[in-house]
Structures are given as C-alpha cells and as structure tokens.
Amino acid sequence: MPEGTISIGDTTLETPAGYTHDPKKLETDEYSIGGTLLTTRVVTAEDQPKSKYIFRVPGILSSRMYEIKSEFAKIGNLDYIDYLQIVERLSGDGATTYFYTQRRMSADTPVPTVELGGVAKTVTVTNLINPAAGNVYAKAEVVGADGLYRARFIFGDIPPDVDNNIMIQYEPKYYVRIPSDGFIFTGRLGLLAEYLLICKEV
C-alpha cells in the first residue's frame, strides 16, 4: 500500500487529517509502585532505549469501525502499518554482525536506509546471509534472539565497539491491541456515526 493509507489487520483506511503516531519511551513512572521507580531504563540487547507507540485515528465511520471490531473479536493482536518510516539506533560491539530492530519491516520495500558511523551502506533485502564488505543484507521478518518477530540486518563489515554507531531507517509493521476504551464516539456525519480509534503497540 502507498503512504497515505493505514492497514489494521485486513482493513485498509485512508490516513485521516489529524492522525497521530506517538512514541512513548518505557523509562517512565508507569513502572512504579507508590511513586517508587522500579525500572529506570528498559533497553534492547544493544542497550538502546525501548519505546512503544500509540496511534490515534480520528474520523472513522461506523461501517469501517465494525470491520475493525470484527477482526479484533477474532484476533487479540492486529498487524498495523501506517507506512511512515521510523529510525532506530543500535550499538556495535566489535564482534557482532547480526542486528535486530525492535519491530518487523512492513515488507521487502521500501528498502531501508542503513548507516554505520555516519557512512551509508548498500542494503539488499534478501534471505542470503553473507554480505560482502560495505553491504548489509536485510530480512523483513525473522524470529529474533528473544523469540519475537523482528527485522534482521547482517553487516558485511563488523561494526566497531561504539555506542549508537548504527542507524536504521525503515518502515515498520507493529503488533497493536485496541484497549477497552479505544473506540470513542465523536459525533455524526449525516446519518453515520463517527469514531476515534486508539491502538496501542503490544
């Protein structure tokens, strides 16, 4: 699908005016009891701060909302793609060539952008695993070291042991859920009810 649409499970919507896509860092007081912070920093295996996203989709007519509700009644977590790219930062350790993003890629295209130490690398989306120097092989969806589905990037050069020296810009596919208060009636457009849909990344 082109940019300008949103895919929620098998339902496709035009991206409405007022659509928001907000990252939320996990270093927050939601991990506290009685104001005592329990977790000060939630990070990936590469020591990068984790984040989750909240998506607010306004102006959905009741007919489309029923399609989404029908899907969600059968599947707890839905695939969500809004065709907007995000950036993740990773850190080399001087030995590892395999790296995993926090999320899957939406598809084999668009081809992600990868930089190592500020230098662009040639990226190929493929199942192959032995790139030449200067190249990176990407795969849209594999099972990561933690058992979760992620995108995988294999470097032909070993990234040196430098914090934040890998930049990956890609179009992600999220797992989302719709909370119990995620369907908000906002008014009517003629005879049709209009809703705000809120999805939260799992």
C-alpha positions as a Markdown table, in Angstrom:
| # | Residue | x | y | z |
|---|---|---|---|---|
| 1 | Met | 0.0 | 0.0 | 0.0 |
| 2 | Pro | 1.2 | 3.5 | -0.6 |
| 3 | Glu | 1.9 | 6.1 | 2.0 |
| 4 | Gly | -1.4 | 7.8 | 2.8 |
| 5 | Thr | -3.2 | 4.7 | 4.0 |
| 6 | Ile | -3.3 | 2.7 | 7.2 |
| 7 | Ser | -3.5 | -1.0 | 7.4 |
| 8 | Ile | -5.1 | -2.5 | 10.5 |
| 9 | Gly | -5.2 | -6.3 | 10.1 |
| 10 | Asp | -7.0 | -6.8 | 6.8 |
| 11 | Thr | -8.8 | -3.4 | 6.9 |
| 12 | Thr | -7.3 | -0.5 | 4.9 |
| 13 | Leu | -8.2 | 3.1 | 5.8 |
| 14 | Glu | -7.2 | 6.4 | 4.2 |
| 15 | Thr | -4.9 | 8.3 | 6.6 |
| 16 | Pro | -7.2 | 11.0 | 8.0 |
| 17 | Ala | -6.4 | 14.6 | 8.8 |
| 18 | Gly | -5.4 | 14.8 | 12.5 |
| 19 | Tyr | -3.8 | 11.3 | 12.6 |
| 20 | Thr | -1.2 | 10.9 | 15.3 |
| 21 | His | 1.6 | 8.4 | 15.8 |
| 22 | Asp | 3.3 | 9.0 | 19.1 |
| 23 | Pro | 6.3 | 7.1 | 20.6 |
| 24 | Lys | 6.3 | 6.6 | 24.3 |
| 25 | Lys | 9.6 | 5.8 | 26.0 |
| 26 | Leu | 9.4 | 3.0 | 28.5 |
| 27 | Glu | 11.6 | 4.8 | 31.1 |
| 28 | Thr | 8.5 | 6.2 | 32.8 |
| 29 | Asp | 6.8 | 6.1 | 36.1 |
| 30 | Glu | 4.3 | 3.6 | 34.8 |
| 31 | Tyr | 6.8 | 1.1 | 36.2 |
| 32 | Ser | 6.4 | 2.3 | 39.8 |
| 33 | Ile | 4.6 | 1.3 | 42.9 |
| 34 | Gly | 3.5 | 4.1 | 45.2 |
| 35 | Gly | 5.8 | 6.5 | 43.4 |
| 36 | Thr | 8.9 | 4.3 | 43.8 |
| 37 | Leu | 10.6 | 3.7 | 40.5 |
| 38 | Leu | 11.2 | 0.0 | 39.9 |
| 39 | Thr | 12.7 | 0.1 | 36.4 |
| 40 | Thr | 14.8 | 3.1 | 35.4 |
| 41 | Arg | 15.7 | 2.0 | 31.9 |
| 42 | Val | 14.3 | -0.6 | 29.6 |
| 43 | Val | 16.7 | -1.4 | 26.8 |
| 44 | Thr | 17.3 | -3.8 | 23.9 |
| 45 | Ala | 20.2 | -6.3 | 23.7 |
| 46 | Glu | 22.2 | -3.4 | 22.1 |
| 47 | Asp | 21.5 | -1.2 | 25.1 |
| 48 | Gln | 19.1 | 1.1 | 23.2 |
| 49 | Pro | 16.1 | 2.6 | 24.9 |
| 50 | Lys | 12.9 | 0.8 | 24.0 |
| 51 | Ser | 9.7 | 2.6 | 23.0 |
| 52 | Lys | 6.1 | 1.7 | 22.2 |
| 53 | Tyr | 3.7 | 3.6 | 20.0 |
| 54 | Ile | 0.2 | 4.9 | 20.4 |
| 55 | Phe | -1.9 | 5.5 | 17.3 |
| 56 | Arg | -4.9 | 7.8 | 17.2 |
| 57 | Val | -7.1 | 7.5 | 14.1 |
| 58 | Pro | -9.9 | 10.1 | 14.1 |
| 59 | Gly | -13.0 | 10.3 | 11.8 |
| 60 | Ile | -13.6 | 6.6 | 11.2 |
| 61 | Leu | -17.2 | 6.0 | 10.0 |
| 62 | Ser | -19.2 | 3.3 | 11.8 |
| 63 | Ser | -19.1 | 0.9 | 8.8 |
| 64 | Arg | -15.3 | 0.8 | 8.9 |
| 65 | Met | -15.3 | 0.6 | 12.7 |
| 66 | Tyr | -17.4 | -2.5 | 12.5 |
| 67 | Glu | -14.9 | -4.1 | 10.1 |
| 68 | Ile | -12.1 | -3.4 | 12.6 |
| 69 | Lys | -14.2 | -4.6 | 15.6 |
| 70 | Ser | -15.0 | -7.8 | 13.7 |
| 71 | Glu | -11.3 | -8.6 | 13.1 |
| 72 | Phe | -10.3 | -7.7 | 16.7 |
| 73 | Ala | -13.0 | -10.0 | 18.0 |
| 74 | Lys | -11.2 | -13.0 | 16.4 |
| 75 | Ile | -7.5 | -11.8 | 16.9 |
| 76 | Gly | -6.1 | -10.4 | 20.0 |
| 77 | Asn | -3.2 | -8.5 | 18.4 |
| 78 | Leu | -3.5 | -7.0 | 14.9 |
| 79 | Asp | -0.8 | -6.1 | 12.4 |
| 80 | Tyr | -0.7 | -2.3 | 12.0 |
| 81 | Ile | 1.1 | -0.4 | 9.2 |
| 82 | Asp | 0.8 | 3.3 | 8.7 |
| 83 | Tyr | 3.6 | 3.4 | 6.0 |
| 84 | Leu | 5.6 | 6.0 | 7.9 |
| 85 | Gln | 9.3 | 5.3 | 8.5 |
| 86 | Ile | 11.0 | 5.4 | 11.9 |
| 87 | Val | 14.6 | 5.4 | 12.9 |
| 88 | Glu | 16.3 | 3.0 | 15.4 |
| 89 | Arg | 19.8 | 3.4 | 16.8 |
| 90 | Leu | 22.0 | 0.4 | 17.6 |
| 91 | Ser | 25.5 | 0.0 | 19.0 |
| 92 | Gly | 28.2 | -2.2 | 17.6 |
| 93 | Asp | 30.4 | -4.3 | 19.9 |
| 94 | Gly | 33.3 | -5.1 | 17.7 |
| 95 | Ala | 32.3 | -8.7 | 17.2 |
| 96 | Thr | 28.6 | -8.9 | 16.2 |
| 97 | Thr | 27.4 | -8.7 | 12.5 |
| 98 | Tyr | 23.8 | -9.7 | 13.1 |
| 99 | Phe | 21.4 | -7.0 | 14.4 |
| 100 | Tyr | 17.7 | -7.0 | 15.0 |
| 101 | Thr | 15.4 | -4.0 | 15.1 |
| 102 | Gln | 12.6 | -3.7 | 17.7 |
| 103 | Arg | 9.9 | -4.4 | 15.0 |
| 104 | Arg | 9.4 | -6.1 | 11.7 |
| 105 | Met | 9.6 | -4.3 | 8.4 |
| 106 | Ser | 6.3 | -3.8 | 6.7 |
| 107 | Ala | 7.5 | -5.6 | 3.5 |
| 108 | Asp | 10.6 | -6.0 | 1.3 |
| 109 | Thr | 10.0 | -2.5 | 0.0 |
| 110 | Pro | 10.8 | 0.3 | 0.7 |
| 111 | Val | 14.4 | -0.8 | 1.1 |
| 112 | Pro | 15.6 | 0.5 | 4.5 |
| 113 | Thr | 18.4 | 3.0 | 4.9 |
| 114 | Val | 21.4 | 1.9 | 6.9 |
| 115 | Glu | 24.4 | 3.9 | 8.1 |
| 116 | Leu | 27.4 | 2.8 | 10.0 |
| 117 | Gly | 29.4 | 5.5 | 11.7 |
| 118 | Gly | 27.6 | 8.1 | 9.5 |
| 119 | Val | 28.5 | 6.3 | 6.3 |
| 120 | Ala | 25.7 | 4.9 | 4.1 |
| 121 | Lys | 25.7 | 1.1 | 3.4 |
| 122 | Thr | 24.3 | -0.7 | 0.4 |
| 123 | Val | 21.3 | -2.6 | 1.6 |
| 124 | Thr | 19.7 | -5.6 | -0.1 |
| 125 | Val | 16.5 | -7.2 | 1.2 |
| 126 | Thr | 17.2 | -11.0 | 0.8 |
| 127 | Asn | 17.3 | -14.3 | 2.6 |
| 128 | Leu | 21.1 | -14.5 | 2.0 |
| 129 | Ile | 23.4 | -14.2 | 5.0 |
| 130 | Asn | 26.9 | -13.5 | 3.8 |
| 131 | Pro | 27.2 | -9.9 | 2.5 |
| 132 | Ala | 30.4 | -8.5 | 1.1 |
| 133 | Ala | 32.2 | -5.6 | 2.8 |
| 134 | Gly | 30.3 | -2.4 | 2.6 |
| 135 | Asn | 27.0 | -4.2 | 2.2 |
| 136 | Val | 24.1 | -5.1 | 4.5 |
| 137 | Tyr | 21.6 | -7.9 | 4.0 |
| 138 | Ala | 18.1 | -7.2 | 5.5 |
| 139 | Lys | 15.2 | -9.6 | 6.0 |
| 140 | Ala | 11.8 | -8.1 | 6.8 |
| 141 | Glu | 10.7 | -10.7 | 9.4 |
| 142 | Val | 12.6 | -13.3 | 11.3 |
| 143 | Val | 12.5 | -14.7 | 14.9 |
| 144 | Gly | 14.9 | -12.7 | 16.9 |
| 145 | Ala | 17.2 | -14.0 | 19.7 |
| 146 | Asp | 14.4 | -13.3 | 22.2 |
| 147 | Gly | 11.8 | -15.3 | 20.3 |
| 148 | Leu | 9.9 | -12.2 | 18.9 |
| 149 | Tyr | 9.5 | -11.3 | 15.3 |
| 150 | Arg | 11.8 | -8.6 | 14.2 |
| 151 | Ala | 13.7 | -7.4 | 11.1 |
| 152 | Arg | 17.2 | -8.7 | 10.8 |
| 153 | Phe | 20.3 | -6.8 | 9.4 |
| 154 | Ile | 23.6 | -8.6 | 8.6 |
| 155 | Phe | 26.6 | -6.4 | 8.1 |
| 156 | Gly | 29.5 | -7.3 | 5.7 |
| 157 | Asp | 31.8 | -5.2 | 7.9 |
| 158 | Ile | 31.9 | -5.8 | 11.7 |
| 159 | Pro | 30.5 | -2.7 | 13.4 |
| 160 | Pro | 33.2 | -1.4 | 15.9 |
| 161 | Asp | 32.5 | -1.1 | 19.6 |
| 162 | Val | 31.0 | 2.3 | 19.5 |
| 163 | Asp | 27.7 | 3.4 | 21.1 |
| 164 | Asn | 24.9 | 4.5 | 18.7 |
| 165 | Asn | 27.0 | 4.0 | 15.6 |
| 166 | Ile | 24.3 | 2.1 | 13.6 |
| 167 | Met | 21.4 | 4.0 | 12.2 |
| 168 | Ile | 18.5 | 2.1 | 10.5 |
| 169 | Gln | 15.6 | 3.9 | 9.0 |
| 170 | Tyr | 12.7 | 1.6 | 7.9 |
| 171 | Glu | 9.0 | 1.2 | 7.5 |
| 172 | Pro | 7.8 | -1.0 | 10.4 |
| 173 | Lys | 4.9 | -3.3 | 11.0 |
| 174 | Tyr | 3.6 | -3.2 | 14.6 |
| 175 | Tyr | 1.6 | -5.5 | 16.7 |
| 176 | Val | -1.2 | -3.5 | 18.3 |
| 177 | Arg | -4.2 | -4.0 | 20.5 |
| 178 | Ile | -7.3 | -1.9 | 20.9 |
| 179 | Pro | -7.9 | -1.2 | 24.6 |
| 180 | Ser | -11.4 | -1.3 | 26.0 |
| 181 | Asp | -11.7 | 2.5 | 25.8 |
| 182 | Gly | -10.1 | 2.5 | 22.3 |
| 183 | Phe | -13.4 | 3.1 | 20.4 |
| 184 | Ile | -14.6 | 6.7 | 21.2 |
| 185 | Phe | -17.8 | 8.1 | 19.7 |
| 186 | Thr | -17.1 | 11.6 | 18.5 |
| 187 | Gly | -20.3 | 12.6 | 16.6 |
| 188 | Arg | -22.2 | 12.1 | 13.5 |
| 189 | Leu | -21.6 | 12.8 | 9.8 |
| 190 | Gly | -25.0 | 12.8 | 8.3 |
| 191 | Leu | -26.7 | 9.6 | 9.4 |
| 192 | Leu | -23.3 | 7.8 | 10.1 |
| 193 | Ala | -21.6 | 7.6 | 13.5 |
| 194 | Glu | -18.0 | 8.8 | 13.6 |
| 195 | Tyr | -15.4 | 7.4 | 15.9 |
| 196 | Leu | -11.9 | 8.0 | 17.2 |
| 197 | Leu | -9.9 | 4.7 | 17.2 |
| 198 | Ile | -6.9 | 4.3 | 19.6 |
| 199 | Cys | -4.5 | 1.5 | 19.1 |
| 200 | Lys | -1.5 | 0.7 | 21.4 |
| 201 | Glu | 1.5 | -1.3 | 20.4 |
| 202 | Val | 1.9 | -4.5 | 22.2 |
